[in-house]
Amino acid sequence: MISPVNLSNLDLFESGAPWPVFAELRQTDPLHWSDEESPNHGFWSVTKYHDIVRVLRDSETFTSERFTNLEEVDAEQEEARRSLLETDGARHRALRRLLQGQFTPAAVAHYETFLRGLTATTLDNAFAQGEFDFVREVASDFPINVLAKLLDVPVEDNKQLIDWGNRMIGFDDPEHADVLINDPESEKYRLVPFRSPAALEVFAYGDALAKERRGKNGTDLISVLVNGDMSDGIALSERDFHTNFLLLVVAGNETTRHTISHTMINLIKHPEQLRKLQENPELIPWAVEEFLRFASPVYHFRRTVTKDVEMKIVTWFASGNRDSQIFEDADKFDVTRSPNEHMTFGRGGPHMCLGNALARIELRVMFEDLISRIDSMALTGPVDYLRSNFVHGIKRMPVRVKLR
Ligand code: HEM
């Protein structure tokens, strides 16, 4: 039976992930067609774990070079907007090599003490209020502070960085976007990422920092971008700097923020799992994998088939993470699940999340501290989700905390 489901319909995502829809598609229509409104042409959705892995691994057949969001872009837009994420082959390897030293497990381990201090302050401030919006007080400030540290910029810039991220990633949400991506008005911004005017502000911010740091021996991310040697011998262009700087600004924030918020909701909804971690905190480093699987903050990325005809293929990581052929009791939140080969960061392909070790340490440190302090937490009002089929995001979640 062909399902009438259309995954470009954002109403499906209004209250969070449409898990039953993904389950139905995996069962009845694992390669599923969705029509889209013009100027887009529709896409095929891949919803089963192994099929997603096959697409991610074969970047020759399924390229990222035609871009990875649903928006279809022309050659001029590709040229202007391309970053590491939308590059394949030798150039992609060179760009990754430039940055990967900053993101190895050993490199990010150096941030542990800093992260512990940051977590403690964040939780002190939030918990002192008793009742608060968990997203605003805990989840959103934490990853942005880590980013400020990686970029070596003052914490006073954090509010601005959060605002830019919201405005760009919320491109489909009227509350966040300056101009909705499908609004004709967005044509003015067609040559910048997410068609968002916020991108231009991020570029200008990056330029000022680059100017300060060029030719010096800083070790922060911006210094690496402007002074690092490219292994393919082709220096970064101004466009390369802009788009990759912007990618680093957005990639780690929303994703980690939403994982923290989802995890808190999951621990609230499954108090027996919270108890398990309170009684056995040594389980937390491993439980992080289940936090990530269950949160699936990035719903999908897109590839384009390059052979014969051009086709848009969308890999639904969130669906693969609930595939019952891979995960026993896939819809159960089980902090002791093992093995847990989730695809929240992608799985095995060349674009596998560069920041995965950093995200993991952020989640571990945050929940080690948080779980040790609380007796319980309760939602005191409705959870407000981002209107998006790209990011599984939470905008607000009012909570009350009971401390130990
Ligand atoms: C829970 C948090 C995070 C999630 C769920 C996440 C998810 C992802 C996913 C799904 C991809 C694409 C994988 C693929 O196509 O195979 C990706 C790529 C990427 N991520 Fe993350 N990410 C997270 C945190 C971070 C952090 C903290 C950073 C660092 C600043 C980061 C930087 C990147 C970059 C630069 C890429 C592009 C890599 C490439 O194209 O080679 N991410 N991420």
Boltz pocket constraint, residues with backbone or C-beta under 6 A from the ligand:
constraints:
  - pocket:
      binder: B
      contacts: [[A, 56], [A, 84], [A, 85], [A, 86], [A, 87], [A, 96], [A, 247], [A, 248], [A, 251], [A, 252], [A, 253], [A, 255], [A, 256], [A, 259], [A, 296], [A, 297], [A, 298], [A, 301], [A, 317], [A, 343], [A, 344], [A, 345], [A, 346], [A, 347], [A, 349], [A, 350], [A, 351], [A, 352], [A, 353], [A, 354], [A, 355], [A, 356], [A, 358], [A, 359]]
      max_distance: 6.0
